[in-house]
Amino acid sequence: MDEVTTIPPGWSQNPSEQRRRLILAAMALVGFLVAGYLALYQLGVFTRVWEPFFGQGSYKILDSRLSRALPVPDAALGAVVYLAEALLSVSGGRMRWRTHPFVVLGNGMIAIALASTGIILLIVQPLAYHNYCTLCMLSAFISINLFGPVMEELLATLQYLVRRYTQRVVSTEVPITRTTAAMRREKRCATPVNLRFVAGAAIGLWLMAAPGILDYAGDTRAADRLVGPVIFALSIAAAWPATRGLRGLNVIAGCWLMISPIVFIAPDMAMATSIGCGAILIALSVFIRPPGVETGEGWHGILSGESDR
């Protein structure tokens, strides 16, 4: 099948491309192995877990009352969800955004649940237990990184369903002016590895670590450890064209970083760190614009019922 015919109308790339889905499935399988290993510890099969950085941190978190609040260990539930994500990622072909819409919808719902759980996990560890678990953090990072590319495919499917059930007709012909070289340039623009988003994610990680490294406590410590994971997740998600609008939320986070140390009367080092990170984050989100990538009418097309161009 010609590559052009598999691309959704108005898009410059195919969000169901097989190679990308195989990478996502591999990431989900890594998450499954990590969660499965932690679940075996929680079930008593292993007496110790690998923890190279945080000493007893893993045990404080894995043995906590919260982690055992469900009838089954939370890591076991996570392993099942990761496995479902991996299986759904490899189901269907290159046009599954149109031929298997409900598979894509299921894949998207799981990705949203995993990303939300990952953010909560990164926030709860330091705030509730004053520690981190290395493998728990790895699982959270995998969850967050799955979100963006899965949302792209979900967007294409939702656009298709809107067209289908509103009986809108969209031409699938590619304009003659779109040469092979132009398509290649568009694909390069769509590459999510971009320094502005890496920098935003690094700011989020720094805010998570800064209270321990710079040794400050109080409300400023809690605020940084609350907003840090959110900034990290938003920066990773905004690297993808379909979820690029999320970078606007980082503007709000940046403003909070510039105001919160003044409100909480933070120590000098904490104040400088917070204000500096906030200013950089705002600049990355507002003044440095990422290249445009075609995703039909985006989410606006779904809400308005007009997903054709």
N, C-alpha and C positions, 0 to 999 in steps of 0.2 A: 504494500500500500504506500502511495506517495506520502512523504512526511507532511506536506502541506495540507492534505485532506484530513489529517488527524488533529489538526490544530483547531480549537474552538473559534467560532466567528469573532473577529475583532481582537484576537489574541496574537501575540508575536512568538509564542512558544506553546508546546503541548504539556500541560501539567500532569498528564498521565503517562509521560514518557517512561518506558520500562526500566531503563538504567537508573533513573532517579528513584523509582519505587523500590528497586532492589537495594539501593543504599539505605532507604528508610526502613525496609524490612530488616536489614542487617543491624541497624541501630536499635530497633525494637527487640531483636534477639539478644543483643548485648544487655539491654535493660532487663529482659527475661532472666538471663543468667545471673545478673547481679541480684535481682529481687528474689530469685529462687534460692541463691546462696544464703541470703539474709533470712529467708523463711525457714531454711533448714536449721539455722541457729535458733530461731524463735521456737521451733518445734522440738528442740532438744537433741537433734541429730549431731550437731557440732557443739562443742563447749566453748569455742573461741571464734572470733571473726578477725579478718585482716584489718588492721588499723595502723597505718604508718605515721599519722600526723597528730592525732588528737587524744592519744593515751586511752583513757577510759571513756571517752566521749561516745563511742559506738555503743557501749554497753548501757550507758545511762539512757540513751535514746531508744535502743532496741528493746530494752527491758522496762521501759516506762509504761505507766498505766494507759496513756493515750494510745500507744502502739498495740496494746492488747484489748482495746475497748470493744472490738468487733468479735464475733464468735470465732473467727479465724484470724491468725496473725496478719497484720496489714501488709507485710512483705509478700505473703502468699497471694493475697488478693491482687497486689501489684504485678506479680509474675503472670497471673492469669490474664490480666488486662494487656500487658505487654505482648503476650503470645497472640492474643486476639488481634492486636494492632499489626503484628508481623504477618499473620495469615491474610488479613484484609488488604494489606499493602501489596501482596503479590497476586491477588485475585483479579482476573480480568485482563484485557489486552490494552493496547495503546489508545483505544477510543472509549475506555470504560467510563470516562466522564459523561458519555452519552449512552453507552450500551448497558452499563451496570450502575445506574445512579444510586441505588439503595446501598450498594457496597461502599460507594464513596461517602454517602451520608453517614453510614455506620463508622467508617474509618475516621471521619471528621469529628463525630461525637466523642469517640474514644480519645482522639488527640486533644480535644478541648479538656476532657476530664483529666488526662495525664498532665497537661501543662498546668492546670489549676492546682492539682495536687502537688506538683513539683515546686511551685511558688510558695504554697503554704508550708511545705516541708522546709524550705530554705529559711522561712521566717520563724517558724516555731522552734527550730533547733536552738538558736542562740537566745531567743527571748524566754522560752519556757525552761530550758535545760542548761543554758549558759555553756553550751558546747556544740561540737559538730561531729557528724559521723561521715567518714570519707566516702564509703560506698553509697550511703543515703544521698549525699550530695551528687555523686556521679549519676545516680538514678534520676535525680531531679534535673540535672543538666541535659540528660538524654531526652527526658519528657519535654522540656522547653524547646529543644532543637527540632523536635518532630513537628511542632505546631505550625510554623510558617509554611513549609512546602505542602503539608496536608491541607491547609486552609486554601491554598491556591487551587488545588483540584476540587475542593468542596465548592469554591466560588464558581468555577466553570460548570459544575453540575447543577448548581442552583440556577445559574443563568439559563442553562438548557431547559430545565424544568419550567421556568417562568415562560420561556418561548413556547414550549410544548403545550402547556395548559392554558395559555392565553392565545394560542394559535397564531403566533407571530411568525412570519416567514423571513428568514435571514439568508442572504446569499453566502455560500461557502467559497465562492471564487476569490482567489487572491489577486489583488490588483497587479497589473503587468509591471508597474513601477517598483514593486517589491522584488528586487533582484536577490540572488543568492548571497551576494556580499552584504546587502542590507540586512537580510535575515540573520546572518552571522553576527553582525554588529549588535543587533537587538538581543541576541542570545548572550553576548558578552555583557551587555548592560544588565541582563537579568541575573548575572552571577551574584549570589548572596554574600560572597566573601568580599567585604568592602570595609576599608579602614575606618570609616566614620561609625559604622555599627560595631566593629570590634572595639573601638575606643569607648563607645557607650557601654558595652558589656564590661569592659575593664573597669570603668568607673563604678558600676554596680558591685563588682567583686571587691574592689578596694573599700567601698563603704561597709561591706560585710566584715572585712578583716581589720579595718582601721581602728575600731575601739580596742581590740586586743593588742595591736602593734603599737599604737600611740598611748595606750593605757588611760583612756578616759571613760567615765561611767555616767550614771544618771540618765536624764531624759534624752540627752543628745546621743548617747550610746544606743538606747532603744530605738530612737528615730532613725538613725543611720542603718541599723540592722533590720529595720522594717522596710525602709525605702530601697535599700541596696538590692535585694532580690527582685523587687518590682522593676527597677531600672534595668537590671541584667536581662530579665525576661522580655521586657518591651524592646530593648535594643536588638536582641536576637530575632524576635518576631518581626520587627520592622525592616529587617534585612531583605525580606521577601516582598515582591511587588504587590501581591494581593493584600498584605497586612501592613503596608508601608505607612498607612495613616496613623498607626499606633505611635509613631514617633512624636505626634502631637502631645500624647500623654506624658512623654518625657520632658516636655516644656513645663508642664505643671509640676512634675517631680523636681526639675531644676529650680523652679521658683521656690518650692518648699525648702530645698537645700540651702538657699540663700537667706531665707527668713528664719528657719527653725533655730539655728545657733544663737541668733539674737534674742528670740523669744525665750529659749531655755538658758540663756546666759552661759554659753558653752565656754570651756577653757580655750585659750588662744590657739593652740594647735588644732583642736577640733573645729574651731570656728573657721580657721584658714582653710582647712581641708574641705569642709562642707561648702563654704562659699565658692572656693575654687572649682570644685567638682560641679556645682550648680551652674556656674557661668559657662564652663566648657560644655556641659550637657545641653544647655539652651542654644549655644552656638552650633553644636552638631545637629540639633533638631530643627533649627529655624534658618540659620544663615547659610548652611551648606546643604544645597538641594541635591538629592540623588537623581541619576538619569531616569527619564521616563521609560516605562515599559508598558506595552499594551496588554490590558486584561479586560477587554470588552468595555463595558460601562462600569466595571467594578461592582462594589456593593450597592452603589446608587442605582444601578440598573435593576437590581432585584427589588429594592424597596419601591421604585417607581414603576416597575413592570416593563421597563424599556431596556433590555439588555443587548439590543442590536446597535450598531454604529451607523 
